[in-house]
Amino acid sequence: MDNSKHYVIRGGIEGRERLRILARVMHESTGSLLDRLELTGGQTCLDVGCGGGDVTRELASRVAPAGKAVGTDIDATKIEIAREESQQAAIKNIEFRLSDLCEALRAPEFDVVYSRFLLTHLSDPLGAVKSFLRQLRPGGILALEDIDFSGSFAYPESRAFQKFYDLYCTVVRNRGGDPNMGQRLPLIMKECGLEAIQVSVVQPTGLTGDVKRLNGLTMENIADTVLADQLATTEEIAQIVRELNEYADDERTLTGVPRVVQAWGRLPFV
């Protein structure tokens, strides 16, 4: 199954720069989730759809020195950037693999499998989670974060934000994804037989800074798919981006990332 065709957000170097900002915005809330997992030194962790490897590096630091973190992604450019950045940071207990895990059939080798903002783009998220679990040792932990775009907001009301919202949801659905995937995570985990399932909801929001820049950046990075689906012209996209950036620069406005659902559970020992 080639999931690259379903991914609506631009990849490569441009996509990596957006992910770098997203990682800064999500650092505190994802860190809080990882705290709850109570990772210990010596564990092996897998970050599926790792992008530029920001969370992979965080996992590696939490299980060092004896543990290891592996990041997988289908974007060769991002994987190469992740490798270079990890080498520059002299991180030894980390590995990056160019891989579509939904097709990989390795023997279980991980104590923890983690994935953020991947399932929303897939037409078969249940099948993907089952493939994650094939990599997980008995008693291991699966932790997922994904968006619920229905929880997005901008105050005061913004015409550009509403256009962006509609376009994003449309291009994701056109490719078989679900922009509100976060809501489904606990049920998917239950259907996969996980135990001790827990859930939390976070939504980084602000009046200034990176968290407000993400809407404009995301609009820029879905431009190719919006054009391919003939939903807007180049000029219309540029206008939406411009208005979103102006809105973000106004410290009287409030916005942030879509609502994010975090869910985690344990694979039975038998």
N, C-alpha and C positions, 0 to 999 in steps of 0.2 A: 504494500500500500504506500503510494507516494503522497505524503502529507504536505509537501512543499507547495503544491498547487492550491491547497486550501488556505494557506497562510496569507492573510490579506495585507499585513504590514510589511513594508519594504525591508529586505534583508541587507546583507553586506555591511560596508563601512557606515553608510548613513543610518541604517537600522541599529548598528552598534552604538552610535552616539545617542540615539533616543533611549536605548536600554541602559546606558550609563546614567542618564538623568533619572530614569525610572528606578534604578537600583538605589540611588540616593534618597528618592522619595519614600521607597518601601523599606529602607534599611531598618528603621526602628520597629515597624510592625512585623516584618519577617523575622527580625532578631528575637522579638517576643515569642513568636511561634517556635523558633528553634530552642529557646529557653525551656519551653514546656515539654519538648521532646527529651530533655535531660540527656543529651548526648555525652558520651564518655570516651576517653582516649582509647584507641585501639579499634574502634568501630569502623566499618566501611560504609560509605554513603554514596548514593547515586543521585545526581541532579539531571533530570530528564528535560530536554529542551532548554539547555543551560544558557543559550545565547552567548554573551561575552564572558560568562563564568563568574559573575559577581557573587552569587550565592554559593557556587561551588567552592570558591576560595574561603568563604565564611565557614562552610562545613569542614573544610580541610583544617582550618585553624582550631575548630572545636574538638576535633578528634586526634589532633597531633599529640605527640610525635609518632605514635605507633599506628594510628589509624590512617585512613586514606579516603579521599573524595574523588569521584569520577564524574565528569560532565559529558553529556552527549547532546548532539544537535545535528540537524540536517543541513545547516548552513556552513559550508566549508570556510568562508571568509571569517565568520565569527569564531569558529573553532580555532583558526590560526591566530587570530587576535588574542583569544583567551590564553592560548599556549604562550605567546610572546609576553603578555602582561604577567602571567604567573612566573615565568622564568625571570623576568626583570625584578619581581618581588621576592625571588629566591625561595619560592614555595616548593618544597621537595615532595610532599605527600599528596600530589594532585596529578590527575591524568585527564586528557580530553580525547574523546572519540567521535569521529564523524559517523553517526549512526542514526537510523530510524528504529527506535526501540520496538515499535509495533511489529517489526519484522525480525528482530533479533530473538534468538532462542538459546541464550547462554544458560548454563546451570546457575542456580541461585548463588549469588556471591555477596549480597549486600545485607547489612543490618538495618539500613534506613534508605528508603526511596522517597525523593522529594520532587515535586514539579510545580512550577508557577506559571500561570497564564498560558498554558499549552492546550488544555482540553477544550477550551472555548472555540478553538479553530478546527477541531476534528469532527468528522461526520459520525464516528463511532467511538465516543469517549469511554463507554463501558468496555469495549474491546481493548482500548488503549490501557485502561487501568488493569485489566486482567494481564496484559503483557508486562506491566510494571511489577505485578505481584509474582510473576514467574522469575523475576530477578531477586526476590526478597526471601531471605532465609526464614524458616519457621520462627514465629515469635517476633519477627521484625516489624518495623514501623513504616507505614505509608503516610506521608504528609502532603497535602495539596492546597494550593491557593489559586483561586480563579475569580474572575470578575462577574459582577451582577450589574450589567450596564443600566438596568432599569432603576438602579439607585443613584445614577448620576444626577447632578444638579448644578445649576448656576444661578446665583442671586446677586443682583436683580435679573429679571428675565432677559435673555440674550437671543436675538434672532440667529446669529452665527452659531451659537451653541446648539440650538435646536436643529439647524441644518446639519451640523457635524454629527449630532446624536443619530439623526435619521439615516445619514449616509453610512455611518459606521455599522449600525445594526443591519442595514440592508446588505452591504457587501459581505459581512460575516455569514448571514443567513443564505445568501446566494451561493456560498461555497460549502454549505452543509454544516456550518458551525452554529453555535448558540451563544449570543452575546450575554445571556443571563445564566451561563453555565454554573456560576458559583452556587446558586440555589440548589442545584442537583447533586452536589458533591456528597453530602451525607448519605443520600439514598443509594448512589452508585457504590459507595463503600460498603453499605449494608448488603447490597445485592452481590457483592464480591466476597462476602463472608468475613469481613473484618470485625474485630471485637473492640470494646471499649472506645467507641467512636466519640470524638469530641468536636465541637465546632465553636468558632469565634468569628465575629464580623468586625472589620476595620475599614476606615476610609480616610486616608491622609487628605487633609483639607487645609487651605491657607488663604491669606490675603496677599502674600508676596511669594516670590521665589520659584524654585523648580516645580513645585506641585501645581502651580498655575500655568506653567509653560507647556505642560504635557498635552493639553488638548490641541493646541496649535501644532505641536510637533507630530502628534499622531495623525492629524488631518493631512499634514504634508506627506507622511509616510504611508497613507492609504490612497494617495492621489492616483497611483498607477491603476489600482483596482477600480477606483471610482470611474476613471476614464474608460477602462476596459469594459465596464458594465454600462457605459453611456448614461451615467446618472448625473453628470455635471460636466461643464466645459473647463478647460484649463483656466480661463479667466474667472469663472465662478469659484473654482477651488482656491485660486489665489486670493480672491476677495474674502472668502470664509476664513482662510488662514490669517489674513491681515486683521480682520475684525476680532478673531479669537485672541491674537497677540495684543491688540489694543485693550481688549477686555482684561487680559491678564495683567497688563501694566497698571491698570486702575486699582489702587489699593482700597477703593470703596466696594469692590466686587469680591464675592466669595465663591470659590469653586475648588475642585480637587480631582482626584482619580475616581473612577467608578467604585461603587461599594465592592469590597473584596471579602469573600468568604474563605475562611481557613478551616480545613477539616483534617483530622488525623485519627488513625486507629491502628490496631495491632493485628497482625496475621496470627491465627491460632498456631499453637505448637504442634497440633496433630490434625 
